[in-house]
């Protein structure tokens, strides 16, 4: 199994440890991982701002970098969802459609493809799990409380395999953090208030760490935590699953 590691630009620039942990975790699980060094932004920020017609070069480069792999894995639900829903190319549409079917966010790759049931990780801390909107409602990584359905959570399924980790119960387990990509720029006041509410839920329930499958949500909440001078830290789920 040859896997192409797709690292989002903000992870590469601001949180490289999340990418490194993803690489090491996949290698621990016996996966042959390759990192195409010419990869750049997938085009999501432009598309979400109404400029999808300007993402053609991003699409072409993504196909050039990743078409050869059996699977493409990324530590980002939002970027993966963008590729799954929006990757097109007039000259290589067959390759584009093929990539859309084989690109996975890290958690779903571990649970659905590798079917991981036992991890060797250890992380003896109280952890709050943030369910990002793209992951939850787009990729269906977990059930939604507004639906009458059998509850499930793929991130929780993996975190429960980590020795010593205690998952705290949140009052509102699947509420948006308010980041929303360019939403936090266009509607900064609303975004900040939503983030403060989301962080407070973790704090009042005793979290030492907040984790998620999307580093962008964690980046938003980290800014709020730092302004509150809180000792609570954020960690991408890959860093916890690879810990110990």
Backbone bond lengths (Angstrom), bond angles and torsions (degrees), N, CA, C in turn:
res aa  C-N    CA-C-N  psi(-1)  N-CA   C-N-CA  omega(-1)  CA-C   N-CA-C  phi
1 X - - - 1.471 - - 1.531 109.79 -
2 X 1.325 116.62 116.91 1.464 121.50 178.29 1.522 109.11 -104.30
3 X 1.327 114.95 122.42 1.473 120.90 -176.45 1.523 110.22 -115.62
4 X 1.308 116.29 131.75 1.457 121.69 172.91 1.516 109.72 -92.05
5 X 1.314 117.52 125.13 1.461 122.12 -179.75 1.522 109.77 -87.47
6 X 1.311 115.71 114.80 1.461 123.24 179.69 1.534 108.27 -99.62
7 X 1.337 115.88 110.43 1.467 121.34 -177.61 1.534 109.13 -105.96
8 X 1.328 118.14 114.99 1.467 120.85 178.98 1.523 111.70 -59.21
9 X 1.327 116.51 152.37 1.461 120.28 -173.08 1.527 112.64 -63.10
10 X 1.339 117.78 -37.86 1.469 118.74 -179.02 1.528 111.54 -70.92
11 X 1.333 116.92 -30.49 1.465 120.31 174.62 1.525 109.60 -68.10
12 X 1.317 116.63 -44.43 1.466 122.37 178.86 1.530 111.05 -58.86
13 X 1.327 116.72 -42.26 1.463 121.17 -173.99 1.524 113.57 -83.05
14 X 1.334 116.78 -39.15 1.471 119.84 -170.61 1.527 114.91 -113.03
15 X 1.333 117.43 -29.09 1.464 120.42 -175.27 1.537 111.14 -134.00
16 X 1.321 117.32 57.90 1.473 119.31 -177.10 1.525 113.78 -61.10
17 X 1.333 117.64 -23.78 1.464 119.76 179.88 1.526 112.03 -62.98
18 X 1.328 116.90 -28.74 1.469 120.33 177.16 1.528 109.93 -66.68
19 X 1.330 116.12 -39.57 1.465 120.56 178.64 1.521 110.99 -69.81
20 X 1.327 116.29 -41.60 1.472 120.99 179.79 1.529 110.00 -63.19
21 X 1.335 116.33 -42.14 1.466 120.54 179.09 1.526 110.88 -64.55
22 X 1.328 116.49 -37.51 1.471 120.38 177.58 1.523 110.20 -62.34
23 X 1.320 115.95 -46.90 1.471 121.08 178.39 1.521 111.19 -58.79
24 X 1.338 117.31 -50.64 1.463 121.37 -176.81 1.525 111.91 -64.75
25 X 1.328 116.53 -38.58 1.467 120.33 179.80 1.529 110.78 -64.64
26 X 1.324 117.10 -45.37 1.457 120.79 179.19 1.531 111.01 -63.26
27 X 1.328 116.09 -39.84 1.468 119.61 178.32 1.523 111.28 -66.10
28 X 1.329 117.65 -39.04 1.471 121.01 175.71 1.522 111.49 -57.55
29 X 1.330 115.39 -34.16 1.461 121.36 -177.09 1.523 112.12 -88.14
30 X 1.333 116.17 10.30 1.455 120.50 172.87 1.514 116.01 84.69
31 X 1.323 117.30 16.66 1.462 121.33 -178.30 1.529 110.14 -89.89
32 X 1.310 117.07 137.46 1.459 122.24 174.18 1.525 108.06 -84.35
33 X 1.324 116.49 107.93 1.467 121.57 -172.72 1.523 110.38 -107.55
34 X 1.330 115.46 136.15 1.466 122.32 176.05 1.529 108.59 -124.46
35 X 1.323 115.38 142.69 1.462 120.56 178.88 1.532 109.29 -117.65
36 X 1.330 118.10 103.08 1.468 120.58 176.97 1.529 110.44 -65.80
37 X 1.304 117.20 116.52 1.466 120.89 -171.92 1.531 113.93 -75.87
38 X 1.323 117.02 -13.17 1.467 119.17 -179.80 1.522 113.44 -89.89
39 X 1.326 117.89 3.00 1.456 119.79 -177.38 1.522 111.27 -68.50
40 X 1.334 114.33 146.33 1.469 121.14 176.02 1.525 108.56 -134.08
41 X 1.321 117.45 -158.35 1.466 122.19 -179.06 1.526 110.95 -60.00
42 X 1.326 116.55 142.11 1.464 121.63 -179.59 1.528 112.15 -78.12
43 X 1.335 117.31 -10.92 1.464 121.00 179.13 1.509 115.26 98.38
44 X 1.339 117.27 0.57 1.462 119.93 -176.49 1.533 113.61 -58.25
45 X 1.355 119.92 -45.63 1.474 118.71 -178.40 1.533 112.95 -58.01
46 X 1.321 116.73 -39.56 1.471 119.94 178.32 1.521 111.11 -67.29
47 X 1.325 116.43 -45.67 1.461 120.92 -178.37 1.523 111.33 -62.58
48 X 1.331 116.75 -42.63 1.466 120.40 -179.17 1.523 112.68 -69.76
49 X 1.326 116.29 -17.98 1.466 120.61 178.87 1.536 111.95 -95.52
50 X 1.331 116.12 5.77 1.459 119.61 177.35 1.510 114.83 94.17
51 X 1.328 117.27 12.88 1.461 120.81 -177.05 1.532 111.59 -119.02
52 X 1.301 115.91 41.94 1.467 119.40 -178.98 1.525 111.63 -60.58
53 X 1.334 116.57 -27.89 1.466 119.64 179.85 1.534 112.41 -65.82
54 X 1.337 116.79 -12.68 1.459 120.40 178.78 1.532 112.52 -95.87
55 X 1.331 117.04 4.96 1.474 119.99 -175.59 1.529 112.92 -96.54
56 X 1.328 118.06 9.76 1.468 119.95 -175.41 1.523 112.58 -58.17
57 X 1.329 116.49 -44.34 1.469 118.85 -179.62 1.528 111.64 -67.05
58 X 1.334 116.54 -35.44 1.470 120.49 175.91 1.525 109.70 -61.81
59 X 1.340 115.89 -44.33 1.468 120.63 -179.87 1.529 111.32 -62.51
60 X 1.332 115.79 -46.31 1.467 119.84 -178.66 1.522 111.73 -61.79
61 X 1.327 115.96 -42.47 1.464 119.84 -179.91 1.522 111.30 -67.10
62 X 1.329 116.21 -38.72 1.470 119.56 179.02 1.524 110.15 -61.56
63 X 1.314 116.63 -44.49 1.467 120.76 179.17 1.518 110.37 -63.15
64 X 1.319 116.55 -43.37 1.464 121.30 179.53 1.520 111.38 -59.47
65 X 1.332 115.92 -39.24 1.464 120.76 -176.71 1.528 113.50 -77.98
66 X 1.336 117.63 -33.09 1.469 118.98 -166.02 1.530 116.24 -120.25
67 X 1.312 119.21 -5.66 1.466 120.28 -174.87 1.526 112.99 -60.60
68 X 1.339 117.87 -28.81 1.468 121.24 -172.88 1.526 114.37 -76.34
69 X 1.338 118.56 -15.07 1.463 120.39 -170.91 1.531 112.58 -87.30
70 X 1.335 114.37 156.16 1.467 120.17 177.09 1.526 110.54 -69.86
71 X 1.332 115.19 -39.61 1.462 122.03 177.29 1.521 108.87 -140.65
72 X 1.322 115.22 156.83 1.461 122.27 172.70 1.522 106.41 -122.43
73 X 1.317 117.07 127.67 1.467 121.54 -175.82 1.519 109.76 -125.05
74 X 1.332 115.47 139.18 1.465 120.46 -178.35 1.526 110.85 -141.26
75 X 1.340 117.27 143.96 1.471 120.75 175.07 1.526 111.67 -84.51
76 X 1.333 116.40 49.14 1.467 120.65 -178.55 1.520 110.55 -157.84
77 X 1.332 116.24 114.96 1.457 119.91 178.28 1.512 112.83 -68.68
78 X 1.330 117.35 -39.23 1.465 120.07 -175.36 1.526 111.70 -67.93
79 X 1.325 117.65 -42.34 1.461 120.56 179.34 1.524 110.92 -67.74
80 X 1.322 116.81 -39.77 1.465 120.42 178.06 1.519 110.47 -64.08
81 X 1.321 117.20 -43.03 1.468 119.97 179.20 1.524 111.08 -62.37
82 X 1.330 116.46 -38.10 1.469 119.65 177.27 1.531 110.59 -60.57
83 X 1.322 116.98 -46.74 1.466 120.27 179.67 1.530 110.59 -64.00
84 X 1.327 116.62 -43.64 1.468 120.73 -179.43 1.531 111.81 -59.79
85 X 1.316 116.57 -38.17 1.465 120.73 -173.39 1.520 114.46 -95.49
86 X 1.336 117.92 -24.55 1.462 118.85 -167.19 1.524 116.53 -127.46
87 X 1.333 118.74 -1.55 1.464 118.49 -178.06 1.533 111.14 -72.12
88 X 1.324 116.13 119.14 1.466 122.64 176.71 1.523 108.40 -139.82
89 X 1.337 115.27 157.53 1.460 120.63 173.64 1.520 108.36 -157.77
90 X 1.310 116.01 124.54 1.463 120.24 -175.36 1.519 112.43 -62.56
91 X 1.319 117.07 -32.46 1.464 120.20 -176.58 1.527 113.11 -94.75
92 X 1.338 117.29 -19.07 1.472 120.69 -178.35 1.526 110.82 -135.49
93 X 1.327 116.55 47.93 1.462 120.34 -175.38 1.535 111.56 -63.98
94 X 1.324 117.86 -33.73 1.456 120.04 177.36 1.513 111.93 -61.74
95 X 1.331 116.19 -43.29 1.468 120.45 176.65 1.523 111.15 -65.12
96 X 1.327 116.04 -39.23 1.473 120.23 178.93 1.521 110.69 -61.13
97 X 1.322 116.97 -45.90 1.463 120.87 179.34 1.524 111.42 -64.36
98 X 1.331 116.09 -36.58 1.458 119.79 177.72 1.517 112.16 -64.52
99 X 1.328 116.66 -42.16 1.463 121.33 178.88 1.523 110.62 -64.40
100 X 1.311 117.53 -40.50 1.470 121.07 -179.24 1.526 111.71 -58.77
101 X 1.323 116.36 -27.49 1.466 120.47 -178.72 1.522 112.83 -88.23
102 X 1.333 117.39 -15.97 1.470 118.56 -174.88 1.523 113.87 -120.68
103 X 1.334 117.64 12.77 1.460 120.59 175.24 1.523 109.27 -94.72
104 X 1.325 116.58 132.98 1.464 122.09 -174.60 1.518 110.97 -133.88
105 X 1.305 115.47 141.78 1.463 121.30 165.74 1.522 106.59 -71.85
106 X 1.328 118.38 149.81 1.459 122.87 -172.55 1.526 113.27 -52.70
107 X 1.327 117.25 -49.52 1.470 120.51 -175.64 1.524 110.92 -60.05
108 X 1.319 117.19 -48.61 1.469 119.19 -177.98 1.528 111.29 -67.21
109 X 1.330 117.43 -29.37 1.458 119.78 175.80 1.533 110.23 -66.17
110 X 1.328 115.96 -41.91 1.468 120.13 179.84 1.519 112.26 -66.30
111 X 1.331 116.86 -40.98 1.467 120.20 -175.74 1.530 112.61 -84.87
112 X 1.339 117.24 -38.07 1.466 120.10 -171.41 1.525 113.92 -95.48
113 X 1.332 117.48 -32.07 1.467 120.44 -177.99 1.534 110.63 -99.70
114 X 1.335 116.39 -56.53 1.468 119.45 179.43 1.525 112.46 -77.51
115 X 1.339 116.17 -22.08 1.474 122.42 179.98 1.539 111.05 53.52
116 X 1.325 114.61 52.55 1.470 121.70 -178.74 1.524 110.22 -67.90
117 X 1.327 115.91 127.62 1.463 121.34 178.86 1.523 112.45 -121.99
118 X 1.340 117.25 -9.02 1.470 120.03 179.92 1.517 109.72 -147.51
119 X 1.325 115.64 120.49 1.454 122.00 176.34 1.528 109.28 -112.14
120 X 1.328 116.13 156.15 1.470 120.14 179.77 1.528 111.37 -101.03
121 X 1.315 117.59 13.55 1.463 121.54 -174.93 1.527 112.19 -75.00
122 X 1.328 114.89 153.71 1.464 122.07 176.12 1.521 108.69 -136.91
123 X 1.342 116.24 129.91 1.460 120.45 -179.31 1.532 108.18 -153.48
124 X 1.343 117.38 85.49 1.470 121.58 -172.77 1.534 113.32 -79.38
125 X 1.321 115.81 70.65 1.463 120.77 -178.36 1.524 110.52 -144.88
126 X 1.345 115.89 162.20 1.460 121.62 173.76 1.533 108.62 -85.64
127 X 1.317 114.90 123.99 1.464 120.48 -171.97 1.527 110.89 -124.51
128 X 1.321 114.94 133.22 1.459 120.69 172.05 1.515 109.35 -99.77
129 X 1.333 116.81 132.69 1.459 121.56 -178.95 1.521 110.25 -99.47
130 X 1.333 115.72 120.60 1.464 120.35 174.75 1.523 109.11 -95.19
131 X 1.329 116.04 125.60 1.462 120.93 178.06 1.527 107.83 -93.16
132 X 1.306 116.89 106.53 1.462 119.71 -178.75 1.526 110.13 -70.51
133 X 1.322 116.50 148.03 1.471 121.23 -174.86 1.520 112.33 -63.81
134 X 1.342 117.67 -43.67 1.463 119.83 179.61 1.529 110.85 -62.66
135 X 1.316 116.32 -41.43 1.452 120.02 179.69 1.508 112.39 -68.54
136 X 1.310 115.74 -43.93 1.461 120.03 -175.40 1.523 112.70 -75.72
137 X 1.321 115.81 -51.88 1.468 119.34 -173.48 1.523 113.28 -92.43
138 X 1.333 116.96 -20.25 1.454 119.96 179.05 1.512 113.46 -95.97
139 X 1.344 116.00 -47.70 1.463 120.98 -177.84 1.528 112.78 -97.52
140 X 1.337 116.43 -8.07 1.473 122.52 179.23 1.528 111.70 59.14
141 X 1.337 114.70 47.86 1.463 119.74 176.15 1.525 111.84 -74.30
142 X 1.322 116.34 -19.45 1.462 120.09 177.82 1.514 109.13 -153.50
143 X 1.323 115.43 163.37 1.458 120.71 178.06 1.522 110.01 -73.18
144 X 1.332 116.11 162.74 1.461 122.42 -178.59 1.528 109.54 -111.99
145 X 1.318 116.40 133.44 1.465 119.48 -174.51 1.524 112.62 -66.73
146 X 1.346 118.01 -20.64 1.461 118.91 -179.84 1.528 112.81 -78.57
147 X 1.346 116.56 -6.93 1.460 120.92 178.58 1.524 110.42 -105.89
148 X 1.320 115.86 141.54 1.463 120.55 174.82 1.528 106.94 -85.66
149 X 1.319 114.87 94.29 1.460 120.15 -173.53 1.519 109.12 -151.85
150 X 1.317 116.25 166.81 1.463 120.98 177.13 1.527 109.43 -66.02
151 X 1.332 118.77 121.83 1.469 119.99 -178.43 1.524 112.50 -68.69
152 X 1.337 116.09 141.61 1.458 121.33 175.32 1.520 108.40 -155.79
153 X 1.319 116.27 158.14 1.460 121.74 176.73 1.520 108.55 -153.83
154 X 1.325 117.28 112.14 1.464 121.23 178.43 1.531 111.88 -66.47
155 X 1.363 118.64 -41.38 1.473 117.59 175.43 1.524 112.37 -60.87
156 X 1.344 117.12 -40.43 1.458 120.49 179.13 1.524 111.01 -65.26
157 X 1.314 116.49 -37.21 1.465 121.82 178.26 1.530 110.78 -56.77
158 X 1.337 116.48 -38.89 1.464 120.87 179.35 1.523 111.86 -79.27
159 X 1.326 116.77 -42.06 1.469 120.09 -179.30 1.521 111.58 -63.30
160 X 1.317 117.47 -30.42 1.466 120.84 178.49 1.527 112.51 -68.16
161 X 1.322 116.82 -12.16 1.467 120.93 177.60 1.528 112.31 -90.93
162 X 1.335 116.81 -3.03 1.466 121.26 -177.32 1.528 109.79 -89.41
163 X 1.320 116.09 122.80 1.462 121.70 -177.11 1.530 110.91 -64.48
164 X 1.334 115.59 132.50 1.456 121.95 174.44 1.518 115.21 82.60
165 X 1.316 118.18 -10.49 1.460 120.84 -177.01 1.526 110.54 -77.98
166 X 1.332 115.86 134.07 1.464 121.50 177.16 1.526 108.85 -115.75
167 X 1.319 116.25 116.44 1.465 121.28 177.43 1.523 109.08 -81.93
168 X 1.324 116.33 125.17 1.457 119.31 177.37 1.530 109.68 -85.94
169 X 1.319 116.53 150.16 1.461 121.07 177.69 1.519 109.14 -88.47
170 X 1.317 116.20 129.42 1.455 121.64 179.28 1.522 110.41 -96.27
171 X 1.317 115.58 151.93 1.466 120.19 178.12 1.521 110.68 -69.34
172 X 1.341 116.19 -38.60 1.474 121.46 179.23 1.534 107.31 -127.19
173 X 1.327 117.29 87.75 1.471 121.09 -167.47 1.522 116.14 -68.02
174 X 1.325 119.00 -20.49 1.464 117.93 -177.50 1.526 112.90 -129.87
175 X 1.310 115.69 36.33 1.464 120.19 178.59 1.526 111.07 -83.26
176 X 1.334 116.47 142.19 1.467 122.54 179.89 1.534 110.47 -64.95
177 X 1.333 115.71 143.46 1.467 120.62 179.32 1.525 112.09 -84.33
178 X 1.344 117.38 -12.37 1.455 120.14 177.84 1.511 115.52 94.34
179 X 1.336 117.58 -1.54 1.469 118.98 -177.60 1.538 110.81 -66.01
180 X 1.317 115.87 -71.98 1.462 120.22 173.01 1.518 115.70 63.57
181 X 1.328 118.16 27.49 1.464 119.58 178.43 1.515 111.62 63.84
182 X 1.337 116.47 -122.31 1.467 120.02 -178.26 1.527 112.28 -69.84
183 X 1.339 117.91 -10.64 1.464 120.92 175.22 1.525 111.03 -58.36
184 X 1.345 116.38 -37.15 1.467 119.64 -177.41 1.525 111.95 -70.21
185 X 1.332 116.73 -14.23 1.463 121.01 175.26 1.524 110.38 -93.28
186 X 1.334 115.85 -44.64 1.469 120.82 -177.58 1.528 112.06 -72.33
187 X 1.327 116.70 -33.05 1.472 121.51 -177.74 1.527 108.85 -129.75
188 X 1.334 115.51 60.02 1.466 119.40 -170.18 1.527 113.23 -62.62
189 X 1.344 118.36 -35.52 1.467 120.61 -177.97 1.527 110.91 -67.34
190 X 1.321 116.44 -45.21 1.468 120.99 178.52 1.527 109.90 -64.98
191 X 1.327 115.49 -44.26 1.456 120.94 179.83 1.527 111.59 -59.17
192 X 1.332 116.74 -45.73 1.467 120.97 -179.03 1.523 111.45 -63.93
193 X 1.342 116.73 -41.44 1.474 119.98 -179.15 1.527 110.69 -66.80
194 X 1.332 116.92 -40.82 1.465 119.68 176.89 1.524 110.70 -62.83
195 X 1.330 116.45 -40.24 1.455 120.45 178.80 1.519 112.28 -64.46
196 X 1.322 116.27 -41.48 1.464 120.32 178.49 1.525 111.11 -62.17
197 X 1.332 116.62 -41.81 1.466 120.38 178.34 1.524 111.38 -63.80
198 X 1.351 115.73 -40.69 1.464 119.97 -178.12 1.522 110.67 -66.94
199 X 1.344 116.15 -42.55 1.460 120.89 179.04 1.524 110.92 -64.37
200 X 1.318 116.97 -41.71 1.467 121.25 -177.89 1.528 111.61 -60.69
201 X 1.323 117.07 -36.06 1.464 120.86 178.10 1.527 110.55 -60.93
202 X 1.314 117.08 -41.35 1.466 121.17 178.11 1.526 110.86 -68.46
203 X 1.328 116.02 -42.19 1.464 119.95 -176.81 1.525 111.88 -65.61
204 X 1.317 116.63 -45.13 1.467 118.85 -175.02 1.529 112.14 -72.66
205 X 1.333 116.36 -14.31 1.466 119.60 176.91 1.526 112.90 -101.83
206 X 1.338 116.46 8.71 1.463 120.82 168.19 1.514 117.26 88.54
207 X 1.322 118.32 23.82 1.462 120.24 -179.93 1.528 111.48 -68.73
208 X 1.326 116.03 138.37 1.460 122.02 168.96 1.524 110.71 -95.14
209 X 1.327 114.86 -30.08 1.462 122.34 178.13 1.528 108.90 -136.08
210 X 1.330 115.64 148.97 1.460 121.52 171.08 1.521 106.81 -115.54
211 X 1.326 116.09 130.00 1.460 119.65 179.53 1.517 110.54 -125.28
212 X 1.330 115.45 162.68 1.461 122.51 179.48 1.516 108.34 -165.89
213 X 1.330 115.50 168.93 1.464 120.65 175.31 1.521 111.57 -89.24
214 X 1.338 116.81 -6.40 1.466 121.42 178.81 1.517 110.16 -119.48
215 X 1.326 116.46 115.31 1.463 121.47 -178.95 1.520 111.50 -69.15
216 X 1.327 117.67 -23.90 1.468 120.26 -179.96 1.522 111.08 -64.71
217 X 1.330 116.80 -42.65 1.467 120.52 176.21 1.523 110.37 -62.99
218 X 1.327 115.73 -42.61 1.465 120.18 179.96 1.529 111.22 -65.67
219 X 1.325 117.27 -35.81 1.466 121.06 176.87 1.526 110.56 -61.00
220 X 1.322 115.63 -43.32 1.471 121.01 178.55 1.527 110.65 -61.20
221 X 1.329 115.95 -47.95 1.467 119.83 -178.26 1.524 111.50 -70.81
222 X 1.318 117.41 -31.57 1.464 120.40 177.87 1.528 110.90 -62.15
223 X 1.325 116.47 -40.38 1.462 119.82 177.72 1.517 111.91 -59.85
224 X 1.328 115.64 -40.63 1.473 120.41 178.97 1.523 110.44 -68.65
225 X 1.315 117.07 -42.61 1.465 120.89 178.76 1.533 111.24 -60.64
226 X 1.320 116.78 -41.65 1.465 120.47 -179.67 1.524 111.28 -66.27
227 X 1.325 116.62 -38.45 1.467 120.14 178.30 1.523 111.59 -68.00
228 X 1.333 116.18 -27.91 1.467 121.00 176.38 1.525 111.27 -83.45
229 X 1.349 115.66 -4.28 1.469 121.93 -175.65 1.532 111.03 56.19
230 X 1.317 115.39 39.57 1.465 122.12 179.11 1.519 110.32 -82.53
231 X 1.328 115.82 150.64 1.456 121.43 176.09 1.530 112.19 -87.27
232 X 1.321 117.12 -5.40 1.466 121.17 179.69 1.532 109.36 -70.36
233 X 1.335 115.91 135.81 1.461 121.82 -177.64 1.530 110.59 -111.10
234 X 1.333 115.36 160.57 1.464 120.51 173.07 1.527 108.77 -110.81
235 X 1.332 115.92 143.76 1.469 121.81 178.16 1.528 108.58 -144.40
236 X 1.295 116.48 132.66 1.465 119.47 173.66 1.526 109.25 -62.74
237 X 1.308 116.81 146.46 1.479 120.85 -175.87 1.538 111.28 -58.42
238 X 1.323 117.83 -30.10 1.476 120.01 178.32 1.526 111.65 -61.49
239 X 1.342 116.47 -35.99 1.457 120.32 -179.03 1.532 111.78 -68.66
240 X 1.326 116.10 -31.79 1.453 120.50 177.69 1.538 110.48 -76.90
241 X 1.321 116.22 -43.14 1.473 120.17 -179.05 1.520 111.63 -67.48
242 X 1.333 116.39 -19.99 1.463 121.14 179.11 1.529 112.38 -101.25
243 X 1.322 117.41 2.40 1.467 121.06 -173.81 1.525 111.34 -76.33
244 X 1.334 115.17 157.18 1.454 121.37 174.23 1.508 114.22 89.60
